Amino acid sequence: MAGYKTWAPYEGASRITLAVVLLAIAAGVVYAGIRLRRPVQPRQPGRTATYIMLTVWAIAIVAFLGDLAVIVQDFQRAGRVYKTPPDPIAPVTFSAVVVVFVIIAIFGPQEWPGRLQGATFGALAAPMIFEVPFDLIIVTRIQLLDPAQRVLFFAPLFVVEFMTLALLTLSPMVRLTRVTFFTFAAMLVVFAVWALAGFGYPATHTYYTCNVISKILAFVTTLTLFRPRAAWAGARLRLRSGRPA
């Protein structure tokens, strides 16, 4: 942890328990992928459902920012000063978001408005594929927050994360494939390795490496959601032009 108190690492038997749970979930995800016979397109919500999703998403973001301001004010009133530790992962995250957006925007199978929409939703959702399981793992390990503050912080945050993932259903480009399940399972396996090491803040080489690899796998998982239809479109284009697939 290098002295950082962002969240407490797992120790003793809790490390093994967490790793076993993550590996069991990863095995279940792999099995689900094997059982998937063909790519599946999530059902797109109607106009009313779309408005509700966007409204809930926006309200959750505002609520999270408001709760965060309340927590900061509580810290100030209590005279608590917390120096934010260096964030070595932020450049990786921001770079991956840009890469995902550009890849989907350029290689998406639809016309430009559709590709732009898909690229936007994909870039927003990609970090959440990592953050949802990550936050579930550390939610009880945060040292800075008391129980009430923890609920105040994480309740709207989880709504934001899940609703951001739900926005993927708005893009007709999205397809669930076997590769999607397999890459997500690979991310969970890296989480399990991280758990065996304590799942601490990425201030050491081991923690940093596990964080980066698992985050990259989360972004690759997002790209697999947009891959099938683009591949089919490319194959159709090659067939029409008379070139071999």
C-alpha positions as CSV (number, residue, x, y, z in Angstrom):
1,M,0.0,0.0,0.0
2,A,3.0,2.3,0.3
3,G,1.3,4.2,3.1
4,Y,-1.8,5.0,1.1
5,K,-5.1,4.5,2.9
6,T,-7.5,4.6,-0.1
7,W,-8.7,1.2,0.8
8,A,-7.5,-1.6,3.0
9,P,-6.0,-4.7,1.3
10,Y,-7.4,-8.1,1.9
11,E,-5.3,-10.2,4.3
12,G,-5.1,-13.8,5.5
13,A,-8.0,-16.2,4.6
14,S,-10.0,-13.3,3.1
15,R,-7.6,-13.1,0.2
16,I,-8.1,-16.8,-0.7
17,T,-11.8,-16.6,-0.2
18,L,-12.1,-13.6,-2.6
19,A,-9.8,-15.3,-5.2
20,V,-11.9,-18.5,-5.1
21,V,-15.2,-16.6,-5.5
22,L,-13.8,-14.7,-8.4
23,L,-12.5,-17.8,-10.1
24,A,-15.9,-19.5,-9.6
25,I,-17.6,-16.6,-11.2
26,A,-15.1,-16.6,-14.0
27,A,-15.8,-20.3,-14.6
28,G,-19.5,-19.6,-14.7
29,V,-19.0,-16.9,-17.2
30,V,-16.9,-19.1,-19.4
31,Y,-19.6,-21.8,-19.3
32,A,-22.2,-19.3,-20.3
33,G,-20.0,-18.3,-23.2
34,I,-19.6,-21.9,-24.3
35,R,-23.4,-22.4,-24.2
36,L,-23.9,-19.3,-26.4
37,R,-24.5,-20.7,-29.9
38,R,-24.6,-17.4,-31.8
39,P,-24.2,-13.7,-31.1
40,V,-27.2,-12.2,-29.3
41,Q,-28.4,-8.6,-29.7
42,P,-29.8,-7.1,-26.5
43,R,-33.4,-6.0,-26.9
44,Q,-33.4,-2.3,-27.6
45,P,-35.7,-0.2,-25.3
46,G,-38.5,1.9,-26.7
47,R,-38.7,5.6,-26.7
48,T,-40.3,5.9,-23.3
49,A,-37.9,3.4,-21.7
50,T,-35.0,5.3,-23.3
51,Y,-36.1,8.6,-21.7
52,I,-36.5,6.9,-18.4
53,M,-33.0,5.4,-18.6
54,L,-31.4,8.7,-19.5
55,T,-33.3,10.5,-16.8
56,V,-32.3,8.0,-14.1
57,W,-28.7,8.1,-15.3
58,A,-28.6,11.9,-15.2
59,I,-30.3,12.1,-11.7
60,A,-27.8,9.4,-10.4
61,I,-24.9,11.5,-11.6
62,V,-26.2,14.6,-10.0
63,A,-26.9,12.7,-6.8
64,F,-23.4,11.2,-6.7
65,L,-21.8,14.6,-7.2
66,G,-24.0,16.1,-4.5
67,D,-23.3,13.3,-2.1
68,L,-19.6,13.7,-2.8
69,A,-19.8,17.4,-1.9
70,V,-21.6,16.5,1.3
71,I,-18.8,14.0,2.3
72,V,-16.1,16.6,1.5
73,Q,-18.0,19.1,3.7
74,D,-18.2,16.5,6.5
75,F,-14.4,16.1,6.3
76,Q,-13.9,19.8,6.4
77,R,-16.1,20.3,9.4
78,A,-14.3,17.5,11.2
79,G,-11.0,19.0,10.4
80,R,-9.9,16.0,8.4
81,V,-7.5,16.6,5.6
82,Y,-6.9,13.8,3.1
83,K,-4.1,14.1,0.5
84,T,-5.1,12.2,-2.6
85,P,-2.4,9.7,-3.5
86,P,-0.9,9.6,-7.0
87,D,-3.2,7.9,-9.6
88,P,-0.9,5.9,-11.9
89,I,-3.9,4.3,-13.6
90,A,-5.7,7.4,-14.8
91,P,-3.5,7.8,-18.0
92,V,-4.2,4.2,-18.9
93,T,-8.0,4.6,-18.4
94,F,-8.2,7.9,-20.4
95,S,-6.1,6.5,-23.2
96,A,-8.2,3.3,-23.4
97,V,-11.4,5.4,-23.5
98,V,-10.1,7.4,-26.5
99,V,-8.9,4.2,-28.3
100,V,-12.3,2.5,-27.8
101,F,-14.1,5.5,-29.1
102,V,-11.9,5.9,-32.1
103,I,-12.0,2.2,-33.1
104,I,-15.8,2.0,-32.9
105,A,-16.2,5.3,-34.6
106,I,-14.0,4.4,-37.5
107,F,-14.7,0.7,-38.0
108,G,-18.4,0.5,-36.9
109,P,-20.7,-1.0,-39.6
110,Q,-23.4,1.6,-39.5
111,E,-23.5,5.1,-41.1
112,W,-21.7,7.9,-39.3
113,P,-24.5,8.9,-36.8
114,G,-24.9,5.3,-35.7
115,R,-21.2,4.8,-35.4
116,L,-20.9,8.0,-33.3
117,Q,-23.6,6.9,-31.0
118,G,-22.1,3.4,-30.6
119,A,-18.6,4.9,-30.0
120,T,-20.0,7.2,-27.3
121,F,-21.9,4.5,-25.5
122,G,-19.0,2.1,-25.8
123,A,-16.4,4.6,-24.5
124,L,-18.7,5.4,-21.5
125,A,-19.4,1.8,-20.7
126,A,-15.9,0.4,-21.1
127,P,-14.6,1.6,-17.7
128,M,-17.8,0.4,-16.0
129,I,-17.1,-3.2,-17.0
130,F,-14.1,-2.9,-14.7
131,E,-15.5,-0.6,-12.1
132,V,-18.6,-2.6,-11.2
133,P,-16.8,-5.7,-9.9
134,F,-14.0,-3.6,-8.6
135,D,-16.2,-1.4,-6.5
136,L,-18.1,-4.4,-5.2
137,I,-14.7,-5.8,-4.0
138,I,-13.5,-2.6,-2.3
139,V,-16.8,-1.2,-1.0
140,T,-16.3,-2.6,2.5
141,R,-12.6,-1.8,2.5
142,I,-12.7,2.0,2.2
143,Q,-11.0,3.3,5.3
144,L,-11.9,7.0,4.9
145,L,-15.7,6.6,5.1
146,D,-17.9,5.7,8.0
147,P,-20.9,3.4,7.2
148,A,-23.3,6.2,6.5
149,Q,-20.8,8.0,4.2
150,R,-20.1,4.7,2.4
151,V,-23.8,4.3,1.6
152,L,-24.0,7.9,0.5
153,F,-21.0,7.5,-1.8
154,F,-21.6,4.1,-3.3
155,A,-25.4,3.9,-3.7
156,P,-25.6,6.5,-6.4
157,L,-22.3,5.4,-7.9
158,F,-23.6,1.9,-8.5
159,V,-26.7,3.3,-10.1
160,V,-24.5,5.4,-12.4
161,E,-22.3,2.4,-13.3
162,F,-25.2,0.1,-14.0
163,M,-27.2,2.7,-16.0
164,T,-24.1,3.5,-18.1
165,L,-23.8,-0.2,-19.0
166,A,-27.5,-0.2,-19.8
167,L,-26.9,2.5,-22.3
168,L,-25.2,-0.1,-24.5
169,T,-28.7,-1.5,-25.3
170,L,-29.5,1.8,-27.1
171,S,-27.0,0.9,-29.9
172,P,-28.1,-1.6,-32.5
173,M,-24.4,-2.3,-33.1
174,V,-24.0,-4.2,-29.8
175,R,-23.8,-8.0,-29.9
176,L,-23.0,-10.4,-27.1
177,T,-20.6,-13.1,-28.3
178,R,-18.6,-15.9,-26.9
179,V,-15.5,-13.8,-27.0
180,T,-17.3,-11.2,-24.8
181,F,-17.8,-13.8,-22.1
182,F,-14.3,-15.1,-22.4
183,T,-12.5,-11.7,-22.2
184,F,-14.7,-10.7,-19.2
185,A,-13.8,-14.1,-17.5
186,A,-10.1,-13.4,-18.2
187,M,-10.5,-10.0,-16.4
188,L,-12.0,-11.8,-13.4
189,V,-9.1,-14.3,-13.4
190,V,-6.7,-11.3,-13.2
191,F,-8.8,-10.0,-10.4
192,A,-8.3,-13.3,-8.6
193,V,-4.5,-13.1,-9.0
194,W,-4.8,-9.5,-7.6
195,A,-6.9,-10.8,-4.7
196,L,-4.3,-13.4,-3.8
197,A,-1.8,-10.6,-3.6
198,G,-4.2,-8.6,-1.3
199,F,-6.1,-6.5,-3.9
200,G,-4.4,-3.4,-2.7
201,Y,-4.0,0.1,-4.1
202,P,-1.9,0.1,-7.3
203,A,1.2,1.6,-5.6
204,T,3.3,-1.5,-6.0
205,H,4.4,-3.3,-9.1
206,T,2.1,-6.3,-8.6
207,Y,-1.0,-4.3,-7.8
208,Y,-0.3,-1.9,-10.6
209,T,0.2,-4.7,-13.2
210,C,-3.0,-6.5,-12.1
211,N,-4.9,-3.2,-12.3
212,V,-3.6,-2.3,-15.8
213,I,-4.1,-5.8,-17.3
214,S,-7.6,-6.2,-15.9
215,K,-8.6,-2.7,-17.1
216,I,-7.3,-3.4,-20.6
217,L,-9.3,-6.6,-20.7
218,A,-12.4,-4.7,-19.7
219,F,-11.9,-2.4,-22.6
220,V,-11.3,-5.3,-25.0
221,T,-14.5,-6.9,-23.7
222,T,-16.3,-3.7,-24.7
223,L,-14.8,-3.9,-28.2
224,T,-16.0,-7.5,-28.6
225,L,-19.6,-6.2,-28.2
226,F,-19.1,-4.2,-31.4
227,R,-17.0,-6.7,-33.3
228,P,-19.4,-9.3,-34.8
229,R,-21.6,-7.0,-37.0
230,A,-18.5,-5.1,-38.2
231,A,-16.9,-8.4,-39.2
232,W,-20.0,-9.5,-41.1
233,A,-20.3,-6.2,-42.8
234,G,-16.6,-6.4,-43.9
235,A,-17.2,-9.9,-45.2
236,R,-20.2,-8.8,-47.2
237,L,-18.3,-5.9,-48.6
238,R,-15.4,-8.2,-49.7
239,L,-17.9,-10.6,-51.3
240,R,-19.6,-7.8,-53.2
241,S,-16.2,-6.4,-54.5
242,G,-15.2,-9.9,-55.6
243,R,-12.3,-10.2,-53.2
244,P,-11.8,-13.3,-51.1
245,A,-13.0,-13.1,-47.5
